[in-house]
């Protein structure tokens, strides 16, 4: 993977986390709806999946940095 692709992936994950949080706030506080399965799915499962992807991308970025150090 290229470094730029990894950084775009990390930025996309951060945007997805923000979107999930905004979705939950809008549903719960702005629309005054009760918590339902969609909010739980987005927050619990979505956050876990996005966190896993972030961890993977961060490890890949560090591996690329280490490879560059040893290449020089």
N, CA, C and O atoms as a Maestro MAE file, in Angstrom:
{
 s_m_m2io_version
 :::
 2.0.0
}

f_m_ct {
 s_m_title
 :::
 protein
 m_atom[288] {
  # First column is atom index #
  i_m_mmod_type
  r_m_x_coord
  r_m_y_coord
  r_m_z_coord
  i_m_residue_number
  s_m_chain_name
  s_m_pdb_residue_name
  s_m_pdb_atom_name
  i_m_atomic_number
  :::
  1 25 0.831 -1.181 0.000 1 A "UNK " " N  " 7
  2 3 0.000 0.000 0.000 1 A "UNK " " CA " 6
  3 2 0.873 1.240 0.000 1 A "UNK " " C  " 6
  4 15 1.977 1.242 0.545 1 A "UNK " " O  " 8
  5 25 0.375 2.266 -0.603 2 A "UNK " " N  " 7
  6 3 1.070 3.537 -0.599 2 A "UNK " " CA " 6
  7 2 0.729 4.306 0.677 2 A "UNK " " C  " 6
  8 15 -0.329 4.118 1.278 2 A "UNK " " O  " 8
  9 25 1.645 5.162 1.062 3 A "UNK " " N  " 7
  10 3 1.443 5.956 2.265 3 A "UNK " " CA " 6
  11 2 0.234 6.878 2.130 3 A "UNK " " C  " 6
  12 15 -0.518 7.059 3.087 3 A "UNK " " O  " 8
  13 25 0.045 7.457 0.952 4 A "UNK " " N  " 7
  14 3 -1.071 8.363 0.744 4 A "UNK " " CA " 6
  15 2 -2.407 7.618 0.855 4 A "UNK " " C  " 6
  16 15 -3.374 8.155 1.397 4 A "UNK " " O  " 8
  17 25 -2.461 6.408 0.352 5 A "UNK " " N  " 7
  18 3 -3.676 5.608 0.457 5 A "UNK " " CA " 6
  19 2 -3.997 5.297 1.915 5 A "UNK " " C  " 6
  20 15 -5.157 5.331 2.324 5 A "UNK " " O  " 8
  21 25 -2.973 4.997 2.686 6 A "UNK " " N  " 7
  22 3 -3.175 4.709 4.104 6 A "UNK " " CA " 6
  23 2 -3.695 5.946 4.826 6 A "UNK " " C  " 6
  24 15 -4.599 5.854 5.656 6 A "UNK " " O  " 8
  25 25 -3.125 7.094 4.510 7 A "UNK " " N  " 7
  26 3 -3.581 8.329 5.167 7 A "UNK " " CA " 6
  27 2 -5.017 8.674 4.785 7 A "UNK " " C  " 6
  28 15 -5.780 9.155 5.623 7 A "UNK " " O  " 8
  29 25 -5.389 8.437 3.540 8 A "UNK " " N  " 7
  30 3 -6.781 8.644 3.145 8 A "UNK " " CA " 6
  31 2 -7.699 7.684 3.896 8 A "UNK " " C  " 6
  32 15 -8.802 8.062 4.289 8 A "UNK " " O  " 8
  33 25 -7.258 6.458 4.095 9 A "UNK " " N  " 7
  34 3 -8.044 5.489 4.846 9 A "UNK " " CA " 6
  35 2 -8.234 5.906 6.286 9 A "UNK " " C  " 6
  36 15 -9.331 5.784 6.831 9 A "UNK " " O  " 8
  37 25 -7.173 6.400 6.911 10 A "UNK " " N  " 7
  38 3 -7.265 6.864 8.290 10 A "UNK " " CA " 6
  39 2 -8.205 8.064 8.384 10 A "UNK " " C  " 6
  40 15 -9.028 8.143 9.295 10 A "UNK " " O  " 8
  41 25 -8.081 8.986 7.451 11 A "UNK " " N  " 7
  42 3 -8.977 10.149 7.439 11 A "UNK " " CA " 6
  43 2 -10.427 9.720 7.231 11 A "UNK " " C  " 6
  44 15 -11.335 10.274 7.851 11 A "UNK " " O  " 8
  45 25 -10.646 8.744 6.367 12 A "UNK " " N  " 7
  46 3 -11.997 8.229 6.153 12 A "UNK " " CA " 6
  47 2 -12.575 7.582 7.394 12 A "UNK " " C  " 6
  48 15 -13.764 7.725 7.678 12 A "UNK " " O  " 8
  49 25 -11.739 6.872 8.135 13 A "UNK " " N  " 7
  50 3 -12.202 6.256 9.380 13 A "UNK " " CA " 6
  51 2 -12.582 7.308 10.412 13 A "UNK " " C  " 6
  52 15 -13.578 7.156 11.118 13 A "UNK " " O  " 8
  53 25 -11.801 8.365 10.502 14 A "UNK " " N  " 7
  54 3 -12.115 9.436 11.447 14 A "UNK " " CA " 6
  55 2 -13.419 10.118 11.059 14 A "UNK " " C  " 6
  56 15 -14.229 10.452 11.925 14 A "UNK " " O  " 8
  57 25 -13.624 10.323 9.778 15 A "UNK " " N  " 7
  58 3 -14.882 10.916 9.305 15 A "UNK " " CA " 6
  59 2 -16.050 9.975 9.615 15 A "UNK " " C  " 6
  60 15 -17.121 10.434 10.012 15 A "UNK " " O  " 8
  61 25 -15.856 8.678 9.438 16 A "UNK " " N  " 7
  62 3 -16.922 7.715 9.732 16 A "UNK " " CA " 6
  63 2 -17.258 7.705 11.224 16 A "UNK " " C  " 6
  64 15 -18.429 7.595 11.588 16 A "UNK " " O  " 8
  65 25 -16.258 7.817 12.084 17 A "UNK " " N  " 7
  66 3 -16.521 7.893 13.525 17 A "UNK " " CA " 6
  67 2 -17.310 9.151 13.873 17 A "UNK " " C  " 6
  68 15 -18.237 9.108 14.682 17 A "UNK " " O  " 8
  69 25 -16.939 10.258 13.261 18 A "UNK " " N  " 7
  70 3 -17.665 11.504 13.510 18 A "UNK " " CA " 6
  71 2 -19.099 11.405 13.001 18 A "UNK " " C  " 6
  72 15 -20.025 11.874 13.662 18 A "UNK " " O  " 8
  73 25 -19.287 10.803 11.842 19 A "UNK " " N  " 7
  74 3 -20.632 10.659 11.282 19 A "UNK " " CA " 6
  75 2 -21.509 9.773 12.159 19 A "UNK " " C  " 6
  76 15 -22.690 10.064 12.347 19 A "UNK " " O  " 8
  77 25 -20.945 8.697 12.694 20 A "UNK " " N  " 7
  78 3 -21.713 7.815 13.574 20 A "UNK " " CA " 6
  79 2 -22.112 8.537 14.855 20 A "UNK " " C  " 6
  80 15 -23.221 8.353 15.358 20 A "UNK " " O  " 8
  81 25 -21.219 9.349 15.376 21 A "UNK " " N  " 7
  82 3 -21.528 10.101 16.590 21 A "UNK " " CA " 6
  83 2 -22.610 11.140 16.315 21 A "UNK " " C  " 6
  84 15 -23.538 11.295 17.109 21 A "UNK " " O  " 8
  85 25 -22.495 11.845 15.204 22 A "UNK " " N  " 7
  86 3 -23.502 12.848 14.853 22 A "UNK " " CA " 6
  87 2 -24.858 12.187 14.616 22 A "UNK " " C  " 6
  88 15 -25.891 12.733 15.007 22 A "UNK " " O  " 8
  89 25 -24.861 11.014 13.977 23 A "UNK " " N  " 7
  90 3 -26.107 10.278 13.739 23 A "UNK " " CA " 6
  91 2 -26.800 9.954 15.064 23 A "UNK " " C  " 6
  92 15 -28.008 10.143 15.206 23 A "UNK " " O  " 8
  93 25 -26.021 9.466 16.028 24 A "UNK " " N  " 7
  94 3 -26.600 9.115 17.318 24 A "UNK " " CA " 6
  95 2 -27.122 10.348 18.049 24 A "UNK " " C  " 6
  96 15 -28.205 10.302 18.632 24 A "UNK " " O  " 8
  97 25 -26.384 11.432 18.027 25 A "UNK " " N  " 7
  98 3 -26.814 12.655 18.708 25 A "UNK " " CA " 6
  99 2 -28.086 13.198 18.072 25 A "UNK " " C  " 6
  100 15 -29.007 13.610 18.776 25 A "UNK " " O  " 8
  101 25 -28.139 13.200 16.763 26 A "UNK " " N  " 7
  102 3 -29.335 13.711 16.083 26 A "UNK " " CA " 6
  103 2 -30.537 12.840 16.403 26 A "UNK " " C  " 6
  104 15 -31.613 13.357 16.707 26 A "UNK " " O  " 8
  105 25 -30.369 11.533 16.340 27 A "UNK " " N  " 7
  106 3 -31.506 10.644 16.613 27 A "UNK " " CA " 6
  107 2 -31.986 10.751 18.058 27 A "UNK " " C  " 6
  108 15 -33.190 10.741 18.314 27 A "UNK " " O  " 8
  109 25 -31.054 10.853 19.001 28 A "UNK " " N  " 7
  110 3 -31.441 10.817 20.408 28 A "UNK " " CA " 6
  111 2 -31.852 12.178 20.963 28 A "UNK " " C  " 6
  112 15 -32.815 12.264 21.725 28 A "UNK " " O  " 8
  113 25 -31.148 13.225 20.599 29 A "UNK " " N  " 7
  114 3 -31.388 14.508 21.242 29 A "UNK " " CA " 6
  115 2 -32.145 15.508 20.371 29 A "UNK " " C  " 6
  116 15 -32.934 16.297 20.893 29 A "UNK " " O  " 8
  117 25 -31.929 15.494 19.089 30 A "UNK " " N  " 7
  118 3 -32.607 16.456 18.228 30 A "UNK " " CA " 6
  119 2 -34.005 15.961 17.876 30 A "UNK " " C  " 6
  120 15 -34.974 16.715 17.965 30 A "UNK " " O  " 8
  121 25 -34.110 14.714 17.483 31 A "UNK " " N  " 7
  122 3 -35.417 14.171 17.099 31 A "UNK " " CA " 6
  123 2 -36.187 13.585 18.281 31 A "UNK " " C  " 6
  124 15 -37.338 13.180 18.123 31 A "UNK " " O  " 8
  125 25 -35.573 13.535 19.457 32 A "UNK " " N  " 7
  126 3 -36.186 13.024 20.671 32 A "UNK " " CA " 6
  127 2 -36.764 11.619 20.496 32 A "UNK " " C  " 6
  128 15 -37.861 11.326 20.973 32 A "UNK " " O  " 8
  129 25 -36.022 10.762 19.813 33 A "UNK " " N  " 7
  130 3 -36.459 9.381 19.641 33 A "UNK " " CA " 6
  131 2 -35.773 8.502 20.677 33 A "UNK " " C  " 6
  132 15 -34.688 8.811 21.169 33 A "UNK " " O  " 8
  133 25 -36.425 7.421 20.985 34 A "UNK " " N  " 7
  134 3 -35.818 6.461 21.902 34 A "UNK " " CA " 6
  135 2 -34.692 5.724 21.212 34 A "UNK " " C  " 6
  136 15 -34.619 5.665 19.984 34 A "UNK " " O  " 8
  137 25 -33.822 5.166 22.022 35 A "UNK " " N  " 7
  138 3 -32.722 4.394 21.453 35 A "UNK " " CA " 6
  139 2 -33.297 3.120 20.833 35 A "UNK " " C  " 6
  140 15 -34.142 2.456 21.433 35 A "UNK " " O  " 8
  141 25 -32.845 2.795 19.663 36 A "UNK " " N  " 7
  142 3 -33.298 1.582 18.999 36 A "UNK " " CA " 6
  143 2 -32.089 0.843 18.441 36 A "UNK " " C  " 6
  144 15 -30.943 1.225 18.678 36 A "UNK " " O  " 8
  145 25 -32.362 -0.204 17.706 37 A "UNK " " N  " 7
  146 3 -31.272 -1.062 17.236 37 A "UNK " " CA " 6
  147 2 -30.357 -0.364 16.235 37 A "UNK " " C  " 6
  148 15 -29.176 -0.698 16.150 37 A "UNK " " O  " 8
  149 25 -30.874 0.592 15.482 38 A "UNK " " N  " 7
  150 3 -30.013 1.250 14.502 38 A "UNK " " CA " 6
  151 2 -28.918 2.060 15.182 38 A "UNK " " C  " 6
  152 15 -27.776 2.065 14.724 38 A "UNK " " O  " 8
  153 25 -29.250 2.734 16.251 39 A "UNK " " N  " 7
  154 3 -28.250 3.510 16.986 39 A "UNK " " CA " 6
  155 2 -27.245 2.569 17.634 39 A "UNK " " C  " 6
  156 15 -26.043 2.838 17.620 39 A "UNK " " O  " 8
  157 25 -27.720 1.483 18.193 40 A "UNK " " N  " 7
  158 3 -26.814 0.517 18.812 40 A "UNK " " CA " 6
  159 2 -25.893 -0.124 17.787 40 A "UNK " " C  " 6
  160 15 -24.699 -0.286 18.038 40 A "UNK " " O  " 8
  161 25 -26.442 -0.491 16.631 41 A "UNK " " N  " 7
  162 3 -25.618 -1.108 15.592 41 A "UNK " " CA " 6
  163 2 -24.562 -0.158 15.083 41 A "UNK " " C  " 6
  164 15 -23.401 -0.536 14.924 41 A "UNK " " O  " 8
  165 25 -24.953 1.060 14.829 42 A "UNK " " N  " 7
  166 3 -23.998 2.035 14.302 42 A "UNK " " CA " 6
  167 2 -22.908 2.316 15.316 42 A "UNK " " C  " 6
  168 15 -21.730 2.356 14.962 42 A "UNK " " O  " 8
  169 25 -23.282 2.511 16.568 43 A "UNK " " N  " 7
  170 3 -22.289 2.893 17.561 43 A "UNK " " CA " 6
  171 2 -21.445 1.721 18.041 43 A "UNK " " C  " 6
  172 15 -20.220 1.839 18.075 43 A "UNK " " O  " 8
  173 25 -22.024 0.639 18.399 44 A "UNK " " N  " 7
  174 3 -21.259 -0.465 18.966 44 A "UNK " " CA " 6
  175 2 -20.501 -1.232 17.886 44 A "UNK " " C  " 6
  176 15 -19.276 -1.337 17.940 44 A "UNK " " O  " 8
  177 25 -21.212 -1.753 16.930 45 A "UNK " " N  " 7
  178 3 -20.568 -2.562 15.894 45 A "UNK " " CA " 6
  179 2 -19.760 -1.676 14.947 45 A "UNK " " C  " 6
  180 15 -18.655 -2.040 14.544 45 A "UNK " " O  " 8
  181 25 -20.303 -0.529 14.596 46 A "UNK " " N  " 7
  182 3 -19.585 0.385 13.718 46 A "UNK " " CA " 6
  183 2 -18.300 0.888 14.328 46 A "UNK " " C  " 6
  184 15 -17.266 0.908 13.659 46 A "UNK " " O  " 8
  185 25 -18.339 1.296 15.582 47 A "UNK " " N  " 7
  186 3 -17.128 1.771 16.245 47 A "UNK " " CA " 6
  187 2 -16.093 0.663 16.344 47 A "UNK " " C  " 6
  188 15 -14.903 0.912 16.147 47 A "UNK " " O  " 8
  189 25 -16.522 -0.547 16.643 48 A "UNK " " N  " 7
  190 3 -15.569 -1.658 16.752 48 A "UNK " " CA " 6
  191 2 -14.914 -1.959 15.403 48 A "UNK " " C  " 6
  192 15 -13.706 -2.184 15.328 48 A "UNK " " O  " 8
  193 25 -15.708 -1.963 14.355 49 A "UNK " " N  " 7
  194 3 -15.155 -2.235 13.022 49 A "UNK " " CA " 6
  195 2 -14.211 -1.122 12.578 49 A "UNK " " C  " 6
  196 15 -13.135 -1.391 12.045 49 A "UNK " " O  " 8
  197 25 -14.610 0.103 12.793 50 A "UNK " " N  " 7
  198 3 -13.765 1.230 12.396 50 A "UNK " " CA " 6
  199 2 -12.479 1.252 13.217 50 A "UNK " " C  " 6
  200 15 -11.409 1.553 12.687 50 A "UNK " " O  " 8
  201 25 -12.578 0.937 14.497 51 A "UNK " " N  " 7
  202 3 -11.372 0.892 15.332 51 A "UNK " " CA " 6
  203 2 -10.422 -0.202 14.846 51 A "UNK " " C  " 6
  204 15 -9.207 -0.002 14.836 51 A "UNK " " O  " 8
  205 25 -10.954 -1.341 14.448 52 A "UNK " " N  " 7
  206 3 -10.117 -2.403 13.905 52 A "UNK " " CA " 6
  207 2 -9.408 -1.980 12.630 52 A "UNK " " C  " 6
  208 15 -8.230 -2.279 12.436 52 A "UNK " " O  " 8
  209 25 -10.119 -1.293 11.773 53 A "UNK " " N  " 7
  210 3 -9.516 -0.803 10.530 53 A "UNK " " CA " 6
  211 2 -8.445 0.240 10.825 53 A "UNK " " C  " 6
  212 15 -7.392 0.249 10.188 53 A "UNK " " O  " 8
  213 25 -8.711 1.122 11.794 54 A "UNK " " N  " 7
  214 3 -7.720 2.128 12.175 54 A "UNK " " CA " 6
  215 2 -6.444 1.489 12.716 54 A "UNK " " C  " 6
  216 15 -5.342 1.927 12.386 54 A "UNK " " O  " 8
  217 25 -6.587 0.469 13.533 55 A "UNK " " N  " 7
  218 3 -5.424 -0.234 14.069 55 A "UNK " " CA " 6
  219 2 -4.626 -0.876 12.946 55 A "UNK " " C  " 6
  220 15 -3.398 -0.791 12.928 55 A "UNK " " O  " 8
  221 25 -5.309 -1.514 12.015 56 A "UNK " " N  " 7
  222 3 -4.632 -2.145 10.877 56 A "UNK " " CA " 6
  223 2 -3.873 -1.113 10.042 56 A "UNK " " C  " 6
  224 15 -2.712 -1.326 9.690 56 A "UNK " " O  " 8
  225 25 -4.529 -0.001 9.727 57 A "UNK " " N  " 7
  226 3 -3.892 1.014 8.901 57 A "UNK " " CA " 6
  227 2 -2.706 1.666 9.616 57 A "UNK " " C  " 6
  228 15 -1.699 1.987 8.985 57 A "UNK " " O  " 8
  229 25 -2.823 1.856 10.908 58 A "UNK " " N  " 7
  230 3 -1.721 2.433 11.676 58 A "UNK " " CA " 6
  231 2 -0.514 1.500 11.678 58 A "UNK " " C  " 6
  232 15 0.624 1.951 11.550 58 A "UNK " " O  " 8
  233 25 -0.762 0.197 11.822 59 A "UNK " " N  " 7
  234 3 0.345 -0.769 11.779 59 A "UNK " " CA " 6
  235 2 1.002 -0.777 10.402 59 A "UNK " " C  " 6
  236 15 2.227 -0.844 10.302 59 A "UNK " " O  " 8
  237 25 0.215 -0.710 9.357 60 A "UNK " " N  " 7
  238 3 0.762 -0.677 7.999 60 A "UNK " " CA " 6
  239 2 1.607 0.576 7.789 60 A "UNK " " C  " 6
  240 15 2.665 0.515 7.161 60 A "UNK " " O  " 8
  241 25 1.147 1.709 8.310 61 A "UNK " " N  " 7
  242 3 1.903 2.947 8.162 61 A "UNK " " CA " 6
  243 2 3.249 2.858 8.895 61 A "UNK " " C  " 6
  244 15 4.272 3.313 8.384 61 A "UNK " " O  " 8
  245 25 3.237 2.280 10.073 62 A "UNK " " N  " 7
  246 3 4.490 2.115 10.823 62 A "UNK " " CA " 6
  247 2 5.437 1.160 10.113 62 A "UNK " " C  " 6
  248 15 6.649 1.378 10.107 62 A "UNK " " O  " 8
  249 25 4.898 0.105 9.517 63 A "UNK " " N  " 7
  250 3 5.737 -0.825 8.768 63 A "UNK " " CA " 6
  251 2 6.395 -0.127 7.578 63 A "UNK " " C  " 6
  252 15 7.567 -0.366 7.288 63 A "UNK " " O  " 8
  253 25 5.645 0.732 6.892 64 A "UNK " " N  " 7
  254 3 6.220 1.486 5.777 64 A "UNK " " CA " 6
  255 2 7.321 2.424 6.254 64 A "UNK " " C  " 6
  256 15 8.348 2.565 5.590 64 A "UNK " " O  " 8
  257 25 7.115 3.069 7.404 65 A "UNK " " N  " 7
  258 3 8.141 3.955 7.948 65 A "UNK " " CA " 6
  259 2 9.405 3.179 8.308 65 A "UNK " " C  " 6
  260 15 10.516 3.641 8.049 65 A "UNK " " O  " 8
  261 25 9.235 1.995 8.906 66 A "UNK " " N  " 7
  262 3 10.391 1.179 9.256 66 A "UNK " " CA " 6
  263 2 11.129 0.696 8.010 66 A "UNK " " C  " 6
  264 15 12.359 0.668 7.988 66 A "UNK " " O  " 8
  265 25 10.394 0.325 6.992 67 A "UNK " " N  " 7
  266 3 11.026 -0.105 5.740 67 A "UNK " " CA " 6
  267 2 11.839 1.023 5.105 67 A "UNK " " C  " 6
  268 15 12.918 0.791 4.561 67 A "UNK " " O  " 8
  269 25 11.309 2.252 5.180 68 A "UNK " " N  " 7
  270 3 12.037 3.387 4.642 68 A "UNK " " CA " 6
  271 2 13.322 3.647 5.433 68 A "UNK " " C  " 6
  272 15 14.343 4.016 4.852 68 A "UNK " " O  " 8
  273 25 13.275 3.460 6.737 69 A "UNK " " N  " 7
  274 3 14.462 3.677 7.560 69 A "UNK " " CA " 6
  275 2 15.559 2.661 7.225 69 A "UNK " " C  " 6
  276 15 16.735 3.017 7.143 69 A "UNK " " O  " 8
  277 25 15.175 1.416 7.036 70 A "UNK " " N  " 7
  278 3 16.153 0.385 6.738 70 A "UNK " " CA " 6
  279 2 16.634 0.440 5.294 70 A "UNK " " C  " 6
  280 15 17.723 -0.041 4.979 70 A "UNK " " O  " 8
  281 25 15.831 1.021 4.425 71 A "UNK " " N  " 7
  282 3 16.201 1.112 3.014 71 A "UNK " " CA " 6
  283 2 17.326 2.128 2.805 71 A "UNK " " C  " 6
  284 15 18.171 1.950 1.928 71 A "UNK " " O  " 8
  285 25 17.336 3.184 3.605 72 A "UNK " " N  " 7
  286 3 18.344 4.232 3.441 72 A "UNK " " CA " 6
  287 2 19.685 3.806 3.900 72 A "UNK " " C  " 6
  288 15 20.639 4.581 3.826 72 A "UNK " " O  " 8
  :::
 }
 m_bond[287] {
  # First column is bond index #
  i_m_from
  i_m_to
  i_m_order
  :::
  1 1 2 1
  2 2 3 1
  3 3 4 2
  4 3 5 1
  5 5 6 1
  6 6 7 1
  7 7 8 2
  8 7 9 1
  9 9 10 1
  10 10 11 1
  11 11 12 2
  12 11 13 1
  13 13 14 1
  14 14 15 1
  15 15 16 2
  16 15 17 1
  17 17 18 1
  18 18 19 1
  19 19 20 2
  20 19 21 1
  21 21 22 1
  22 22 23 1
  23 23 24 2
  24 23 25 1
  25 25 26 1
  26 26 27 1
  27 27 28 2
  28 27 29 1
  29 29 30 1
  30 30 31 1
  31 31 32 2
  32 31 33 1
  33 33 34 1
  34 34 35 1
  35 35 36 2
  36 35 37 1
  37 37 38 1
  38 38 39 1
  39 39 40 2
  40 39 41 1
  41 41 42 1
  42 42 43 1
  43 43 44 2
  44 43 45 1
  45 45 46 1
  46 46 47 1
  47 47 48 2
  48 47 49 1
  49 49 50 1
  50 50 51 1
  51 51 52 2
  52 51 53 1
  53 53 54 1
  54 54 55 1
  55 55 56 2
  56 55 57 1
  57 57 58 1
  58 58 59 1
  59 59 60 2
  60 59 61 1
  61 61 62 1
  62 62 63 1
  63 63 64 2
  64 63 65 1
  65 65 66 1
  66 66 67 1
  67 67 68 2
  68 67 69 1
  69 69 70 1
  70 70 71 1
  71 71 72 2
  72 71 73 1
  73 73 74 1
  74 74 75 1
  75 75 76 2
  76 75 77 1
  77 77 78 1
  78 78 79 1
  79 79 80 2
  80 79 81 1
  81 81 82 1
  82 82 83 1
  83 83 84 2
  84 83 85 1
  85 85 86 1
  86 86 87 1
  87 87 88 2
  88 87 89 1
  89 89 90 1
  90 90 91 1
  91 91 92 2
  92 91 93 1
  93 93 94 1
  94 94 95 1
  95 95 96 2
  96 95 97 1
  97 97 98 1
  98 98 99 1
  99 99 100 2
  100 99 101 1
  101 101 102 1
  102 102 103 1
  103 103 104 2
  104 103 105 1
  105 105 106 1
  106 106 107 1
  107 107 108 2
  108 107 109 1
  109 109 110 1
  110 110 111 1
  111 111 112 2
  112 111 113 1
  113 113 114 1
  114 114 115 1
  115 115 116 2
  116 115 117 1
  117 117 118 1
  118 118 119 1
  119 119 120 2
  120 119 121 1
  121 121 122 1
  122 122 123 1
  123 123 124 2
  124 123 125 1
  125 125 126 1
  126 126 127 1
  127 127 128 2
  128 127 129 1
  129 129 130 1
  130 130 131 1
  131 131 132 2
  132 131 133 1
  133 133 134 1
  134 134 135 1
  135 135 136 2
  136 135 137 1
  137 137 138 1
  138 138 139 1
  139 139 140 2
  140 139 141 1
  141 141 142 1
  142 142 143 1
  143 143 144 2
  144 143 145 1
  145 145 146 1
  146 146 147 1
  147 147 148 2
  148 147 149 1
  149 149 150 1
  150 150 151 1
  151 151 152 2
  152 151 153 1
  153 153 154 1
  154 154 155 1
  155 155 156 2
  156 155 157 1
  157 157 158 1
  158 158 159 1
  159 159 160 2
  160 159 161 1
  161 161 162 1
  162 162 163 1
  163 163 164 2
  164 163 165 1
  165 165 166 1
  166 166 167 1
  167 167 168 2
  168 167 169 1
  169 169 170 1
  170 170 171 1
  171 171 172 2
  172 171 173 1
  173 173 174 1
  174 174 175 1
  175 175 176 2
  176 175 177 1
  177 177 178 1
  178 178 179 1
  179 179 180 2
  180 179 181 1
  181 181 182 1
  182 182 183 1
  183 183 184 2
  184 183 185 1
  185 185 186 1
  186 186 187 1
  187 187 188 2
  188 187 189 1
  189 189 190 1
  190 190 191 1
  191 191 192 2
  192 191 193 1
  193 193 194 1
  194 194 195 1
  195 195 196 2
  196 195 197 1
  197 197 198 1
  198 198 199 1
  199 199 200 2
  200 199 201 1
  201 201 202 1
  202 202 203 1
  203 203 204 2
  204 203 205 1
  205 205 206 1
  206 206 207 1
  207 207 208 2
  208 207 209 1
  209 209 210 1
  210 210 211 1
  211 211 212 2
  212 211 213 1
  213 213 214 1
  214 214 215 1
  215 215 216 2
  216 215 217 1
  217 217 218 1
  218 218 219 1
  219 219 220 2
  220 219 221 1
  221 221 222 1
  222 222 223 1
  223 223 224 2
  224 223 225 1
  225 225 226 1
  226 226 227 1
  227 227 228 2
  228 227 229 1
  229 229 230 1
  230 230 231 1
  231 231 232 2
  232 231 233 1
  233 233 234 1
  234 234 235 1
  235 235 236 2
  236 235 237 1
  237 237 238 1
  238 238 239 1
  239 239 240 2
  240 239 241 1
  241 241 242 1
  242 242 243 1
  243 243 244 2
  244 243 245 1
  245 245 246 1
  246 246 247 1
  247 247 248 2
  248 247 249 1
  249 249 250 1
  250 250 251 1
  251 251 252 2
  252 251 253 1
  253 253 254 1
  254 254 255 1
  255 255 256 2
  256 255 257 1
  257 257 258 1
  258 258 259 1
  259 259 260 2
  260 259 261 1
  261 261 262 1
  262 262 263 1
  263 263 264 2
  264 263 265 1
  265 265 266 1
  266 266 267 1
  267 267 268 2
  268 267 269 1
  269 269 270 1
  270 270 271 1
  271 271 272 2
  272 271 273 1
  273 273 274 1
  274 274 275 1
  275 275 276 2
  276 275 277 1
  277 277 278 1
  278 278 279 1
  279 279 280 2
  280 279 281 1
  281 281 282 1
  282 282 283 1
  283 283 284 2
  284 283 285 1
  285 285 286 1
  286 286 287 1
  287 287 288 2
  :::
 }
}
